[in-house]
Amino acid sequence: MKSKQLANVLIKILGLSICLYAIPSCVSGILVGITQFQVSPKWDMAVIRIVGSAIGAAVQAVVGLVIISMSQKIAGMMFKTDDE
């Protein structure tokens, strides 16, 4: 396996791990928002917490998907002299 191919695979794994990290981040934000609502029933703070965690998780997922989709280009930039 050439170094460019190995870099491509490792970059895809990095992107996948970023996407998978977004799942527990979103779930924990939702659970904290629900818990906060149960302690003090103020919809505005609970909704802000839930929406904030959902936006953060969406950004993480998008970054992971961009890294996965551009892994060949990134590996190509890293190893320009490697033969195909």
Secondary structure, DSSP 8 states (H G I E B T S, - for coil): --HHHHHHHHHHHHHHHHHHHHHHHHHHHHHHHHHHHHHS--HHHHHHHHHHHHHHHHHHHHHHHHHHHTHHHHHHHH-TTS--
